[in-house]
Amino acid sequence: MVSKEQKVKFAVVGCGHIGKRHAEMIQRNPESELVALVDIKEKGALGIDHLDVPLFKSLEELLQADLELDVVNICSPNGYHSEQALQALSAKKHIVVEKPMALKKLDAEKVIYKALNVHRNLFAVMQNRYSPPSVWIKDMVESGKLGKIYMVQLNCYWNRDDRYYKADNWHGKKDLDGGTLFTQFSHFIDIMYWLFGDIENIQAKFNDFNHANLTDFEDSGLVSFDFVEGGMGCINYSTSIWNQNLESSMTIIAEKGSVKIGGQYMNEVEYCHVKDYEMPELAPTNPGNDYGAYKGSAQNHHYVIENVVDVLKGRGPITTNALEGLKVVDIIERIYSCKQKWNSSL
């Protein structure tokens, strides 16, 4: 626990777009303090000269330093997440780990086991849950206003081309990236799991239409499945969209009505027709992260930092727990295992 009078002290590992976002949100929170950064590049190359905290070259170097530190935010390439989480947990630090927690379910389980053994909190970052449409649809499902769920369709159509996949970048490398579902669309799989639970009877088909020279994995896929709790669903995704993102959407067909949440990152309620129900006016969604030509998930990282502070000061529970982060990894891993079962061009 951190006392009411003290600030929660954070270090951010990985100072790319997401790491900078974490650092900014930590500095904006009046009850938190950014005390260190970790990256192999210099501050000038990273564009973080304005951050007046020490920059370490490695997580090992940070943990060996004589710094008062409560939380390590892991914002490095995907393939390092589980390894670095284990290192920081071994040093008895609380962990905030960006999606995905790991690239394998087994590695995610190791991280959770370690956190339990050293009695430290493990926060999985799934900030899209905080957007007003997500909060609204969660209530619609849990309250029973929609009745039985019949069908769910998740569409994720984004542009990721040579402006994004650069030769000197980790994006597109199998061991560090993991695949399209891990890096681009795991937030939406998390929302689906959060709403409807686990899936089974998975069938999938993959293709690589125009990324053969850019990535080590597929750029498009069609996935169908049944929900364990009832109903069926599908995920249709692609990063082959020309020039700019098209949409991220979820359509729900249920016993008492139909709903569609759309926009570039599921930030708008596009359709709501439900028995004996009038759609309320929702608060506006924060604008999406703008990475040059690209838009990502909604900018809700301040909620993540607020939750860490609340938990460490004993004011509330973790909003996205480690087991939920593990389930996203598990679902994606099971989807990708279908490559061995179905015809694929990969």
C-alpha positions as a Markdown table, in Angstrom:
| # | Residue | x | y | z |
|---|---|---|---|---|
| 1 | Met | 0.0 | 0.0 | 0.0 |
| 2 | Val | 1.0 | 3.6 | -0.6 |
| 3 | Ser | 0.0 | 6.1 | 2.1 |
| 4 | Lys | -2.6 | 8.8 | 1.4 |
| 5 | Glu | 0.1 | 11.5 | 1.6 |
| 6 | Gln | 2.6 | 9.9 | -0.7 |
| 7 | Lys | 2.6 | 9.9 | -4.5 |
| 8 | Val | 2.7 | 6.6 | -6.4 |
| 9 | Lys | 6.1 | 6.4 | -8.1 |
| 10 | Phe | 6.2 | 5.0 | -11.6 |
| 11 | Ala | 8.9 | 4.0 | -14.2 |
| 12 | Val | 8.0 | 3.4 | -17.8 |
| 13 | Val | 9.9 | 0.8 | -19.8 |
| 14 | Gly | 9.8 | 1.5 | -23.6 |
| 15 | Cys | 9.4 | 5.1 | -24.8 |
| 16 | Gly | 7.6 | 4.7 | -28.1 |
| 17 | His | 4.2 | 6.1 | -28.8 |
| 18 | Ile | 2.4 | 4.1 | -26.0 |
| 19 | Gly | 5.3 | 4.6 | -23.5 |
| 20 | Lys | 5.1 | 8.4 | -24.0 |
| 21 | Arg | 1.4 | 8.2 | -23.5 |
| 22 | His | 1.9 | 6.4 | -20.2 |
| 23 | Ala | 4.5 | 8.9 | -19.1 |
| 24 | Glu | 2.2 | 11.8 | -19.9 |
| 25 | Met | -0.7 | 10.4 | -18.0 |
| 26 | Ile | 1.5 | 9.7 | -15.0 |
| 27 | Gln | 2.7 | 13.3 | -15.0 |
| 28 | Arg | -0.8 | 14.6 | -15.3 |
| 29 | Asn | -2.1 | 12.6 | -12.3 |
| 30 | Pro | -1.6 | 14.7 | -9.1 |
| 31 | Glu | -1.2 | 11.5 | -7.0 |
| 32 | Ser | 1.5 | 9.9 | -9.2 |
| 33 | Glu | 5.1 | 10.7 | -10.0 |
| 34 | Leu | 7.3 | 9.7 | -13.0 |
| 35 | Val | 10.7 | 8.8 | -11.6 |
| 36 | Ala | 12.4 | 7.0 | -14.4 |
| 37 | Leu | 12.3 | 5.9 | -18.1 |
| 38 | Val | 13.9 | 2.9 | -19.8 |
| 39 | Asp | 14.8 | 2.7 | -23.5 |
| 40 | Ile | 17.8 | 1.7 | -25.6 |
| 41 | Lys | 17.7 | 5.0 | -27.5 |
| 42 | Glu | 18.7 | 8.4 | -26.3 |
| 43 | Lys | 16.2 | 11.0 | -25.1 |
| 44 | Gly | 16.8 | 13.2 | -28.2 |
| 45 | Ala | 16.1 | 10.4 | -30.6 |
| 46 | Leu | 12.9 | 9.5 | -28.7 |
| 47 | Gly | 11.7 | 13.1 | -28.5 |
| 48 | Ile | 11.5 | 13.1 | -24.7 |
| 49 | Asp | 14.1 | 15.7 | -23.8 |
| 50 | His | 11.3 | 17.5 | -21.9 |
| 51 | Leu | 10.9 | 14.6 | -19.4 |
| 52 | Asp | 13.3 | 15.6 | -16.6 |
| 53 | Val | 13.8 | 12.1 | -15.1 |
| 54 | Pro | 16.7 | 9.6 | -15.5 |
| 55 | Leu | 16.7 | 7.4 | -18.6 |
| 56 | Phe | 18.2 | 3.9 | -18.2 |
| 57 | Lys | 19.4 | 1.7 | -21.0 |
| 58 | Ser | 17.8 | -1.5 | -19.6 |
| 59 | Leu | 15.3 | -2.7 | -17.0 |
| 60 | Glu | 18.2 | -4.4 | -15.2 |
| 61 | Glu | 20.0 | -1.1 | -14.9 |
| 62 | Leu | 16.8 | 0.5 | -13.5 |
| 63 | Leu | 16.2 | -2.2 | -10.9 |
| 64 | Gln | 19.8 | -2.0 | -9.8 |
| 65 | Ala | 19.6 | 1.7 | -9.2 |
| 66 | Asp | 18.9 | 3.1 | -5.8 |
| 67 | Leu | 15.5 | 4.6 | -6.7 |
| 68 | Glu | 12.3 | 4.7 | -4.7 |
| 69 | Leu | 9.9 | 3.0 | -7.1 |
| 70 | Asp | 6.4 | 1.4 | -6.7 |
| 71 | Val | 5.2 | 0.6 | -10.2 |
| 72 | Val | 6.8 | -0.5 | -13.5 |
| 73 | Asn | 4.8 | 0.2 | -16.7 |
| 74 | Ile | 5.9 | -2.2 | -19.4 |
| 75 | Cys | 5.4 | -0.5 | -22.8 |
| 76 | Ser | 8.1 | -2.3 | -24.8 |
| 77 | Pro | 7.6 | -4.5 | -27.8 |
| 78 | Asn | 5.1 | -7.4 | -27.3 |
| 79 | Gly | 7.7 | -10.1 | -27.2 |
| 80 | Tyr | 9.4 | -8.6 | -24.2 |
| 81 | His | 6.3 | -8.1 | -22.0 |
| 82 | Ser | 6.3 | -11.4 | -20.0 |
| 83 | Glu | 10.0 | -11.5 | -19.5 |
| 84 | Gln | 10.2 | -7.9 | -18.3 |
| 85 | Ala | 7.2 | -8.4 | -16.1 |
| 86 | Leu | 8.9 | -11.3 | -14.4 |
| 87 | Gln | 12.0 | -9.3 | -13.9 |
| 88 | Ala | 10.2 | -6.4 | -12.3 |
| 89 | Leu | 8.0 | -8.7 | -10.1 |
| 90 | Ser | 11.2 | -10.4 | -8.9 |
| 91 | Ala | 12.3 | -6.9 | -7.7 |
| 92 | Lys | 8.9 | -6.7 | -5.8 |
| 93 | Lys | 7.4 | -4.0 | -8.0 |
| 94 | His | 3.8 | -3.7 | -9.0 |
| 95 | Ile | 3.3 | -4.1 | -12.8 |
| 96 | Val | 1.3 | -2.3 | -15.4 |
| 97 | Val | 1.7 | -4.3 | -18.7 |
| 98 | Glu | 0.5 | -3.1 | -22.0 |
| 99 | Lys | -1.5 | -5.5 | -24.3 |
| 100 | Pro | -0.8 | -8.3 | -24.8 |
| 101 | Met | 0.4 | -9.6 | -21.4 |
| 102 | Ala | 2.4 | -12.2 | -23.3 |
| 103 | Leu | 2.5 | -13.9 | -26.7 |
| 104 | Lys | 1.8 | -17.3 | -25.2 |
| 105 | Lys | -0.7 | -18.4 | -22.6 |
| 106 | Leu | 2.0 | -20.3 | -20.7 |
| 107 | Asp | 4.1 | -17.2 | -20.3 |
| 108 | Ala | 1.1 | -15.1 | -19.1 |
| 109 | Glu | 0.4 | -17.8 | -16.5 |
| 110 | Lys | 4.0 | -17.6 | -15.3 |
| 111 | Val | 3.6 | -13.8 | -14.8 |
| 112 | Ile | 0.4 | -14.2 | -12.9 |
| 113 | Tyr | 2.0 | -17.0 | -10.7 |
| 114 | Lys | 4.9 | -14.7 | -9.9 |
| 115 | Ala | 2.7 | -11.8 | -9.0 |
| 116 | Leu | 0.8 | -14.0 | -6.6 |
| 117 | Asn | 4.0 | -15.3 | -5.0 |
| 118 | Val | 5.5 | -11.9 | -4.4 |
| 119 | His | 2.2 | -10.3 | -3.4 |
| 120 | Arg | 2.3 | -7.6 | -6.0 |
| 121 | Asn | -0.5 | -6.2 | -8.2 |
| 122 | Leu | -0.6 | -6.9 | -11.9 |
| 123 | Phe | -2.6 | -4.5 | -14.1 |
| 124 | Ala | -3.5 | -5.5 | -17.7 |
| 125 | Val | -4.0 | -2.4 | -19.9 |
| 126 | Met | -7.3 | -2.6 | -21.8 |
| 127 | Gln | -8.2 | 1.0 | -21.9 |
| 128 | Asn | -11.0 | 0.7 | -24.5 |
| 129 | Arg | -13.3 | -0.6 | -21.7 |
| 130 | Tyr | -13.4 | 2.9 | -20.3 |
| 131 | Ser | -15.0 | 4.5 | -23.4 |
| 132 | Pro | -18.6 | 5.6 | -23.0 |
| 133 | Pro | -20.0 | 3.1 | -25.7 |
| 134 | Ser | -18.1 | 0.2 | -24.0 |
| 135 | Val | -19.5 | 1.2 | -20.5 |
| 136 | Trp | -23.0 | 1.5 | -22.0 |
| 137 | Ile | -23.0 | -1.8 | -23.9 |
| 138 | Lys | -21.6 | -3.6 | -20.8 |
| 139 | Asp | -24.7 | -2.4 | -18.9 |
| 140 | Met | -27.0 | -3.4 | -21.7 |
| 141 | Val | -25.7 | -7.0 | -21.7 |
| 142 | Glu | -25.4 | -7.5 | -18.0 |
| 143 | Ser | -28.8 | -5.9 | -17.1 |
| 144 | Gly | -30.6 | -8.3 | -19.5 |
| 145 | Lys | -32.0 | -5.5 | -21.6 |
| 146 | Leu | -30.9 | -7.3 | -24.8 |
| 147 | Gly | -32.1 | -10.7 | -23.6 |
| 148 | Lys | -30.4 | -13.8 | -25.0 |
| 149 | Ile | -27.4 | -13.1 | -27.3 |
| 150 | Tyr | -27.9 | -14.7 | -30.7 |
| 151 | Met | -25.1 | -13.5 | -32.8 |
| 152 | Val | -22.1 | -11.1 | -32.5 |
| 153 | Gln | -20.0 | -9.9 | -35.4 |
| 154 | Leu | -16.7 | -8.1 | -34.8 |
| 155 | Asn | -15.3 | -6.3 | -37.8 |
| 156 | Cys | -11.8 | -4.7 | -37.7 |
| 157 | Tyr | -10.6 | -3.1 | -40.9 |
| 158 | Trp | -7.5 | -1.0 | -40.6 |
| 159 | Asn | -4.7 | 0.3 | -42.8 |
| 160 | Arg | -1.2 | -0.8 | -41.9 |
| 161 | Asp | 1.3 | -0.4 | -44.8 |
| 162 | Asp | 5.0 | 0.5 | -45.3 |
| 163 | Arg | 4.4 | 3.7 | -43.4 |
| 164 | Tyr | 3.8 | 1.6 | -40.3 |
| 165 | Tyr | 5.9 | -1.5 | -40.9 |
| 166 | Lys | 9.5 | -0.1 | -41.2 |
| 167 | Ala | 12.6 | -2.3 | -41.5 |
| 168 | Asp | 14.2 | -0.9 | -38.4 |
| 169 | Asn | 11.0 | -1.4 | -36.3 |
| 170 | Trp | 9.7 | -4.3 | -34.2 |
| 171 | His | 6.3 | -4.2 | -35.8 |
| 172 | Gly | 5.8 | -7.1 | -38.2 |
| 173 | Lys | 8.5 | -9.3 | -36.6 |
| 174 | Lys | 6.9 | -12.6 | -35.4 |
| 175 | Asp | 8.9 | -12.9 | -32.2 |
| 176 | Leu | 8.4 | -9.3 | -31.1 |
| 177 | Asp | 5.0 | -8.5 | -32.6 |
| 178 | Gly | 3.2 | -11.8 | -32.4 |
| 179 | Gly | 0.6 | -11.2 | -35.2 |
| 180 | Thr | -2.1 | -8.9 | -36.3 |
| 181 | Leu | -4.6 | -10.0 | -33.6 |
| 182 | Phe | -2.1 | -9.4 | -30.9 |
| 183 | Thr | -0.9 | -5.9 | -31.9 |
| 184 | Gln | -3.8 | -4.4 | -33.8 |
| 185 | Phe | -7.0 | -6.0 | -32.6 |
| 186 | Ser | -6.5 | -7.5 | -29.1 |
| 187 | His | -8.4 | -4.6 | -27.5 |
| 188 | Phe | -11.5 | -5.5 | -29.4 |
| 189 | Ile | -11.2 | -9.2 | -28.6 |
| 190 | Asp | -10.9 | -8.1 | -25.0 |
| 191 | Ile | -14.2 | -6.1 | -25.3 |
| 192 | Met | -15.9 | -9.2 | -26.8 |
| 193 | Tyr | -14.6 | -11.4 | -24.0 |
| 194 | Trp | -15.6 | -8.8 | -21.4 |
| 195 | Leu | -19.1 | -8.8 | -22.7 |
| 196 | Phe | -19.8 | -12.3 | -23.7 |
| 197 | Gly | -17.3 | -14.6 | -22.1 |
| 198 | Asp | -15.1 | -17.4 | -23.6 |
| 199 | Ile | -15.4 | -19.0 | -27.0 |
| 200 | Glu | -15.2 | -22.5 | -28.3 |
| 201 | Asn | -15.6 | -24.5 | -31.6 |
| 202 | Ile | -13.2 | -22.0 | -33.3 |
| 203 | Gln | -12.7 | -22.2 | -37.1 |
| 204 | Ala | -10.5 | -19.8 | -38.9 |
| 205 | Lys | -9.0 | -18.9 | -42.3 |
| 206 | Phe | -6.1 | -16.5 | -42.9 |
| 207 | Asn | -4.5 | -14.8 | -45.8 |
| 208 | Asp | -1.6 | -12.4 | -46.5 |
| 209 | Phe | -2.8 | -10.2 | -49.3 |
| 210 | Asn | -0.3 | -7.4 | -49.5 |
| 211 | His | 2.1 | -7.7 | -46.5 |
| 212 | Ala | 4.4 | -10.5 | -47.6 |
| 213 | Asn | 7.3 | -8.0 | -47.8 |
| 214 | Leu | 6.3 | -6.2 | -44.6 |
| 215 | Thr | 5.4 | -8.8 | -41.9 |
| 216 | Asp | 6.1 | -12.4 | -40.9 |
| 217 | Phe | 2.4 | -13.1 | -40.5 |
| 218 | Glu | -1.1 | -12.8 | -41.9 |
| 219 | Asp | -2.8 | -9.4 | -42.7 |
| 220 | Ser | -6.4 | -10.8 | -42.8 |
| 221 | Gly | -8.6 | -13.4 | -41.3 |
| 222 | Leu | -12.1 | -14.8 | -40.9 |
| 223 | Val | -12.9 | -16.5 | -37.6 |
| 224 | Ser | -16.1 | -18.1 | -36.5 |
| 225 | Phe | -16.9 | -19.7 | -33.1 |
| 226 | Asp | -19.6 | -20.3 | -30.4 |
| 227 | Phe | -19.8 | -18.5 | -27.1 |
| 228 | Val | -19.6 | -20.9 | -24.1 |
| 229 | Glu | -22.5 | -19.0 | -22.6 |
| 230 | Gly | -24.6 | -19.3 | -25.7 |
| 231 | Gly | -24.9 | -17.7 | -29.1 |
| 232 | Met | -22.4 | -17.6 | -31.9 |
| 233 | Gly | -19.9 | -15.1 | -33.3 |
| 234 | Cys | -17.4 | -14.1 | -35.8 |
| 235 | Ile | -14.3 | -11.9 | -36.2 |
| 236 | Asn | -13.5 | -10.5 | -39.6 |
| 237 | Tyr | -10.3 | -8.5 | -39.7 |
| 238 | Ser | -7.7 | -7.0 | -42.1 |
| 239 | Thr | -4.9 | -4.5 | -42.2 |
| 240 | Ser | -5.0 | -4.4 | -46.0 |
| 241 | Ile | -7.3 | -1.5 | -46.2 |
| 242 | Trp | -6.0 | 1.1 | -48.6 |
| 243 | Asn | -4.5 | 4.3 | -47.3 |
| 244 | Gln | -6.5 | 4.8 | -44.0 |
| 245 | Asn | -8.5 | 2.9 | -41.4 |
| 246 | Leu | -12.1 | 1.9 | -42.3 |
| 247 | Glu | -13.7 | 0.8 | -39.1 |
| 248 | Ser | -13.8 | -1.3 | -35.9 |
| 249 | Ser | -17.3 | -2.4 | -35.2 |
| 250 | Met | -19.4 | -4.8 | -33.2 |
| 251 | Thr | -22.9 | -5.8 | -34.2 |
| 252 | Ile | -25.0 | -7.6 | -31.6 |
| 253 | Ile | -28.2 | -9.5 | -32.6 |
| 254 | Ala | -30.1 | -10.4 | -29.5 |
| 255 | Glu | -33.5 | -11.6 | -28.3 |
| 256 | Lys | -34.9 | -8.1 | -27.5 |
| 257 | Gly | -33.1 | -6.0 | -30.1 |
| 258 | Ser | -30.0 | -5.2 | -32.1 |
| 259 | Val | -27.1 | -2.9 | -31.5 |
| 260 | Lys | -24.1 | -1.8 | -33.5 |
| 261 | Ile | -21.1 | 0.1 | -32.1 |
| 262 | Gly | -18.8 | 1.4 | -34.8 |
| 263 | Gly | -16.4 | 4.2 | -35.8 |
| 264 | Gln | -12.6 | 3.7 | -36.3 |
| 265 | Tyr | -12.1 | 2.3 | -32.9 |
| 266 | Met | -15.6 | 1.3 | -31.6 |
| 267 | Asn | -16.2 | 4.8 | -30.3 |
| 268 | Glu | -19.8 | 5.5 | -31.6 |
| 269 | Val | -23.1 | 3.8 | -31.2 |
| 270 | Glu | -24.3 | 3.6 | -34.8 |
| 271 | Tyr | -27.5 | 1.6 | -34.3 |
| 272 | Cys | -29.7 | 0.8 | -31.3 |
| 273 | His | -33.2 | -0.7 | -31.6 |
| 274 | Val | -34.2 | -2.5 | -28.4 |
| 275 | Lys | -37.6 | -3.4 | -27.0 |
| 276 | Asp | -39.0 | -0.8 | -24.6 |
| 277 | Tyr | -35.7 | 1.1 | -24.5 |
| 278 | Glu | -34.7 | 4.7 | -25.4 |
| 279 | Met | -31.1 | 5.3 | -26.2 |
| 280 | Pro | -29.5 | 7.9 | -23.8 |
| 281 | Glu | -27.0 | 10.5 | -24.9 |
| 282 | Leu | -23.6 | 9.3 | -24.1 |
| 283 | Ala | -20.6 | 11.4 | -23.1 |
| 284 | Pro | -18.2 | 12.0 | -26.0 |
| 285 | Thr | -15.3 | 9.5 | -26.5 |
| 286 | Asn | -11.8 | 10.8 | -26.2 |
| 287 | Pro | -10.1 | 11.2 | -29.6 |
| 288 | Gly | -8.0 | 8.3 | -30.9 |
| 289 | Asn | -4.3 | 8.0 | -30.6 |
| 290 | Asp | -2.8 | 9.6 | -33.7 |
| 291 | Tyr | 0.4 | 7.9 | -34.8 |
| 292 | Gly | 1.1 | 9.9 | -37.9 |
| 293 | Ala | -1.2 | 8.3 | -40.6 |
| 294 | Tyr | -2.7 | 5.9 | -38.1 |
| 295 | Lys | -5.5 | 6.0 | -35.5 |
| 296 | Gly | -5.4 | 3.4 | -32.7 |
| 297 | Ser | -7.5 | 2.8 | -29.7 |
| 298 | Ala | -9.3 | 5.5 | -27.7 |
| 299 | Gln | -7.1 | 7.7 | -25.4 |
| 300 | Asn | -8.2 | 6.4 | -22.1 |
| 301 | His | -4.8 | 5.6 | -20.5 |
| 302 | His | -5.5 | 8.2 | -17.7 |
| 303 | Tyr | -8.2 | 5.9 | -16.4 |
| 304 | Val | -5.5 | 3.1 | -16.2 |
| 305 | Ile | -3.2 | 5.3 | -14.1 |
| 306 | Glu | -6.1 | 6.5 | -11.9 |
| 307 | Asn | -7.0 | 2.8 | -11.2 |
| 308 | Val | -3.4 | 1.9 | -10.3 |
| 309 | Val | -3.3 | 4.8 | -7.8 |
| 310 | Asp | -6.7 | 3.9 | -6.4 |
| 311 | Val | -5.7 | 0.2 | -5.9 |
| 312 | Leu | -2.3 | 1.0 | -4.3 |
| 313 | Lys | -4.0 | 3.6 | -2.0 |
| 314 | Gly | -6.7 | 1.0 | -1.0 |
| 315 | Arg | -9.6 | 2.9 | -2.6 |
| 316 | Gly | -10.8 | 0.3 | -5.1 |
| 317 | Pro | -10.3 | -3.0 | -7.0 |
| 318 | Ile | -8.3 | -3.6 | -10.2 |
| 319 | Thr | -10.6 | -2.8 | -13.2 |
| 320 | Thr | -8.8 | -5.1 | -15.7 |
| 321 | Asn | -7.3 | -8.0 | -13.8 |
| 322 | Ala | -4.5 | -10.3 | -14.9 |
| 323 | Leu | -6.7 | -13.3 | -15.6 |
| 324 | Glu | -8.7 | -11.2 | -18.1 |
| 325 | Gly | -5.4 | -10.3 | -19.8 |
| 326 | Leu | -4.5 | -13.9 | -19.9 |
| 327 | Lys | -7.8 | -14.9 | -21.5 |
| 328 | Val | -7.2 | -12.5 | -24.4 |
| 329 | Val | -3.8 | -14.2 | -25.0 |
| 330 | Asp | -5.5 | -17.6 | -24.7 |
| 331 | Ile | -8.2 | -16.7 | -27.2 |
| 332 | Ile | -5.8 | -15.3 | -29.8 |
| 333 | Glu | -3.5 | -18.3 | -29.3 |
| 334 | Arg | -6.4 | -20.7 | -29.9 |
| 335 | Ile | -7.5 | -18.7 | -33.0 |
| 336 | Tyr | -4.0 | -18.9 | -34.5 |
| 337 | Ser | -3.7 | -22.6 | -33.7 |
| 338 | Cys | -6.4 | -23.1 | -36.4 |
| 339 | Lys | -3.8 | -22.4 | -39.1 |
| 340 | Gln | -3.0 | -26.1 | -38.8 |
| 341 | Lys | -6.6 | -27.1 | -39.3 |
| 342 | Trp | -7.8 | -24.9 | -42.1 |
| 343 | Asn | -6.6 | -24.1 | -45.6 |
| 344 | Ser | -4.4 | -21.0 | -45.5 |
| 345 | Ser | -2.2 | -19.3 | -47.9 |
| 346 | Leu | 0.4 | -18.6 | -45.2 |
